């Protein structure tokens, strides 16, 4: 009933926004807020009944993995709607419709127990994101960026569709629970694994399918970048965990050395690329690629600790990267530049902003007491149990992350003000604070009390480990 309540609320709000112009801001905020409250209730209920699983006519399914991404989606969409509150009525209405459609599709993706329904929702998200980047992007280069985003993800998804059609023709069913117990031949399993892998790898994105992400981030509006980094990249992680590892366990083991190699290359390449960037958004974009490739490293370590750490790190990255892109968007809204050269000494004129940036930067580099520390520590410990050299090379990404993150913080916050370029300064306001602060709170909370989030995935990761091995 809670699941269908969320669907009903979002559908009603989208229809209202399409046909009416009155109180669009209140309606969108209220509907998204109610969905967030219901998601929190589901989260707490699931926490009290550790590792409950709900099946609804074999079409929808909520378990410990789904509920975390379900909650993350609801939280980020709500904060995005708060962030764009200043927009004029007509622009806000169009923005809100796209955001609510994305939220509706995300909730279906993370609760679907049917492959075809998953695929339709999974691909449907491309359309509103295409509009958000292509229409509300900041520069003319946004057209190139949005087509890169669209075609990189679409080509991989065509392979996914072919795989789904073959599965239906072979088994006569698209129910995920049924398919998890179905045994394909070795050749079939390997080919199907590749068809699913290409789609999810381009979403994460795994090296070398990452080209579209920095371009999309740089050209997207702030909320577009928040959604890309905060939740849309997690679609690939969710796909690997829900489909590749469960439906095709033997193929996952067979291809794991190649995946680990690609992930390690992605971690090192993206981290080194982040160091040489001068656009603030590109630095965080390459940081996101490095962190998500690290998550893939943990997933394919086939270790319970690695799997749990990967899921925790995915959720943590949603909090941290979402907050960082909000803060970068605040700077761009004020001064219309993301060039690092023009900024410096913000601690003198924007102290609250500087403190928030410092907290999120510490979370990004996995300082103890933050959510990223818990995720990365478990992840690398799991990888170490599988391979010392994988853990060693993966750890270089953590070290390099500290280098470019602290370098960015130092250039922005400390030093002298560059008054030749900026003479008027304004600290963060209430609307912006409300958009960023919840993400910082959740990052610190899950770093201090990680059991709240890890409890949801212990049962899932243990079962997944048993299925694969």
Long-range contacts (C-beta under 8 A, 24 or more apart in sequence): 2-38, 2-41, 2-42, 3-42, 3-54, 3-56, 3-60, 3-62, 3-107, 3-111, 5-38, 6-35, 6-38, 6-39, 6-74, 6-107, 7-104, 7-107, 7-108, 9-34, 9-35, 10-35, 10-100, 10-103, 10-104, 10-107, 11-104, 13-100, 14-97, 14-100, 14-101, 14-104, 17-93, 17-96, 17-97, 17-100, 18-97, 21-89, 21-90, 21-93, 24-89, 24-92, 24-93, 24-96, 25-85, 25-89, 25-92, 25-96, 28-81, 28-92, 28-96, 28-99, 28-100, 29-78, 29-81, 29-82, 29-85, 31-100, 32-74, 32-77, 32-78, 32-81, 32-99, 32-100, 32-103, 33-78, 35-74, 35-77, 35-78, 35-103, 35-107, 36-74, 36-75, 36-78, 38-74, 39-67, 39-70, 39-71, 39-74, 39-75, 40-71, 42-67, 42-70, 42-71, 43-67, 43-68, 43-71, 46-456, 47-452, 47-455, 47-456, 50-455, 50-459, 51-455, 51-456, 51-458, 51-459, 51-460, 55-113, 55-177, 58-113, 58-114, 58-175, 58-177, 59-112, 59-113, 59-114, 59-117, 60-111, 60-112, 60-113, 61-111, 61-112, 61-113, 61-176, 61-177, 62-111, 63-460, 64-455, 64-456, 64-457, 64-458, 64-459, 64-460, 65-238, 65-241, 65-242, 65-311, 65-456, 65-457, 65-460, 66-110, 66-111, 67-456, 68-311, 68-315, 68-453, 68-456, 68-457, 69-106, 69-110, 69-231, 69-234, 69-238, 69-314, 69-315, 70-107, 70-110, 70-111, 72-230, 72-231, 72-234, 72-315, 72-318, 72-319, 73-103, 73-106, 73-107, 73-110, 73-231, 74-103, 74-107, 75-438, 75-439, 75-442, 76-226, 76-227, 76-230, 76-231, 76-318, 76-322, 77-102, 77-103, 77-106, 77-227, 79-226, 79-322, 79-326, 79-434, 79-435, 79-436, 79-438, 79-439, 80-223, 80-226, 80-227, 80-435, 82-431, 82-434, 82-435, 83-222, 83-223, 83-226, 83-326, 83-329, 83-431, 83-432, 83-435, 84-223, 85-431, 86-431, 94-135, 95-132, 95-136, 95-223, 98-128, 98-131, 98-132, 99-128, 99-132, 99-223, 99-227, 101-128, 102-128, 102-129, 102-227, 106-231, 109-235, 109-238, 110-238, 113-175, 113-176, 113-177, 114-174, 114-175, 114-176, 115-164, 115-167, 115-168, 115-174, 115-175, 115-176, 115-179, 116-164, 116-168, 116-174, 118-176, 119-157, 119-160, 119-161, 119-164, 122-157, 122-160, 122-235, 122-239, 123-154, 123-157, 125-232, 125-235, 126-150, 126-153, 126-154, 129-224, 129-227, 129-228, 129-232, 132-220, 132-221, 132-223, 132-224, 132-227, 133-216, 133-219, 133-220, 133-221, 133-224, 136-220, 136-221, 136-224, 137-219, 137-220, 137-221, 137-224, 138-219, 138-221, 138-332, 139-219, 141-215, 141-218, 141-219, 142-219, 142-220, 144-215, 144-219, 145-212, 145-215, 145-216, 145-218, 145-219, 145-220, 146-216, 146-219, 148-211, 148-212, 148-215, 148-216, 149-212, 149-213, 149-215, 149-216, 152-202, 152-205, 152-209, 152-211, 152-212, 153-199, 153-202, 153-203, 153-212, 155-198, 155-202, 156-198, 156-199, 156-200, 156-201, 156-202, 156-203, 156-209, 157-199, 157-202, 159-194, 159-195, 159-196, 159-198, 159-199, 160-195, 160-196, 160-198, 160-199, 160-200, 162-195, 163-191, 163-192, 163-195, 163-196, 166-192, 166-195, 167-192, 176-242, 176-243, 176-246, 176-247, 179-247, 180-246, 180-247, 180-467, 184-248, 186-250, 189-248, 189-250, 189-251, 190-248, 190-251, 190-254, 190-255, 192-247, 192-248, 192-251, 193-244, 193-248, 193-251, 193-252, 193-255, 194-251, 194-255, 196-239, 196-243, 196-244, 196-247, 196-248, 197-240, 197-244, 197-255, 197-259, 199-239, 200-235, 200-236, 200-237, 200-239, 200-240, 200-243, 200-244, 201-236, 202-236, 203-232, 203-233, 203-235, 203-236, 203-239, 204-233, 204-236, 204-237, 204-292, 204-293, 204-295, 204-296, 205-233, 205-236, 205-289, 205-292, 206-236, 206-259, 206-262, 206-263, 206-266, 206-292, 206-293, 206-296, 207-262, 207-263, 207-265, 207-266, 207-269, 207-270, 207-289, 207-293, 208-262, 208-265, 208-266, 210-266, 210-270, 210-289, 213-285, 213-288, 213-289, 214-282, 214-285, 214-286, 214-289, 217-281, 217-282, 217-284, 217-285, 217-288, 217-325, 218-279, 218-281, 218-282, 218-285, 218-338, 221-329, 222-325, 222-326, 222-328, 222-329, 222-330, 222-332, 222-333, 223-329, 225-281, 225-285, 225-325, 225-328, 225-329, 226-321, 226-322, 226-325, 226-326, 226-329, 229-284, 229-285, 229-288, 229-317, 229-318, 229-321, 229-322, 229-325, 230-317, 230-318, 230-319, 230-321, 230-322, 230-325, 231-318, 233-288, 233-292, 233-317, 234-314, 234-317, 234-318, 236-292, 237-292, 237-295, 237-296, 237-299, 237-310, 237-311, 237-314, 240-296, 240-299, 241-299, 241-307, 241-310, 241-311, 241-464, 245-299, 245-464, 245-467, 245-468, 246-464, 246-467, 249-467, 249-468, 249-469, 252-300, 252-302, 252-468, 253-302, 253-468, 256-300, 256-302, 259-296, 259-300, 260-297, 260-300, 260-301, 260-387, 260-390, 262-293, 262-296, 263-293, 263-294, 263-296, 263-297, 263-300, 263-394, 264-293, 264-297, 264-390, 264-393, 264-394, 266-290, 266-293, 266-296, 267-293, 267-294, 267-297, 267-393, 267-394, 267-396, 267-397, 268-393, 268-396, 268-397, 268-400, 270-397, 271-396, 271-397, 271-400, 271-401, 271-404, 272-400, 274-400, 274-401, 274-404, 275-400, 275-403, 275-404, 275-407, 277-340, 278-339, 278-340, 278-341, 279-338, 279-339, 279-340, 280-328, 280-331, 280-338, 280-339, 280-340, 280-343, 280-408, 280-412, 281-325, 281-328, 281-338, 283-340, 283-404, 283-408, 284-321, 284-324, 284-325, 284-328, 287-321, 287-364, 287-401, 287-404, 287-405, 288-317, 288-321, 290-397, 290-400, 290-401, 291-317, 291-321, 291-397, 291-401, 292-317, 293-397, 294-376, 294-379, 294-394, 294-397, 294-398, 295-379, 297-379, 297-383, 297-390, 297-394, 298-378, 298-379, 298-380, 298-382, 298-383, 301-382, 301-383, 301-385, 301-386, 301-387, 301-390, 302-386, 302-465, 302-468, 302-469, 303-382, 303-383, 303-385, 303-386, 303-465, 304-382, 304-461, 304-462, 304-465, 305-378, 305-379, 305-381, 305-382, 305-385, 306-378, 306-379, 306-381, 306-382, 306-383, 306-385, 306-386, 307-382, 307-457, 307-461, 307-464, 307-465, 308-378, 308-382, 308-454, 308-457, 308-458, 308-461, 309-374, 309-375, 309-376, 309-377, 309-378, 309-379, 309-380, 309-381, 309-382, 310-375, 310-379, 311-375, 311-457, 311-460, 311-461, 312-371, 312-374, 312-375, 312-378, 312-379, 312-446, 312-450, 312-453, 312-454, 312-457, 313-372, 313-375, 313-376, 313-379, 314-375, 315-371, 315-375, 315-446, 315-453, 316-363, 316-370, 316-371, 316-372, 316-374, 316-375, 316-443, 316-446, 317-372, 317-375, 319-363, 319-371, 319-439, 319-440, 319-442, 319-443, 319-446, 320-360, 320-363, 320-364, 320-370, 320-371, 320-372, 320-439, 320-443, 321-364, 322-439, 323-356, 323-360, 323-363, 323-436, 323-439, 323-440, 323-443, 324-357, 324-360, 324-361, 324-364, 326-432, 326-435, 326-436, 326-439, 327-353, 327-356, 327-357, 327-360, 327-436, 330-428, 330-432, 334-426, 335-422, 337-421, 340-408, 340-411, 340-412, 342-418, 342-421, 342-422, 343-411, 343-412, 343-418, 343-422, 344-411, 344-412, 344-414, 344-415, 344-416, 344-417, 344-418, 345-413, 345-414, 345-415, 345-416, 345-417, 345-418, 346-412, 346-413, 346-425, 347-413, 347-414, 348-417, 349-417, 349-425, 349-427, 350-425, 350-426, 350-427, 350-428, 351-427, 352-427, 352-428, 352-433, 353-427, 353-428, 354-412, 354-413, 356-428, 356-433, 356-436, 356-437, 356-440, 357-409, 357-412, 357-413, 358-409, 358-413, 359-440, 359-443, 359-444, 360-436, 360-439, 360-440, 360-443, 361-405, 361-406, 361-408, 361-409, 363-440, 363-443, 363-444, 363-447, 364-401, 364-405, 365-398, 365-401, 365-402, 365-405, 365-406, 366-398, 366-401, 368-447, 369-444, 369-447, 369-448, 370-443, 370-444, 370-447, 371-442, 371-443, 371-444, 371-445, 371-446, 371-447, 371-450, 371-453, 372-443, 372-447, 373-447, 374-446, 374-447, 374-450, 374-454
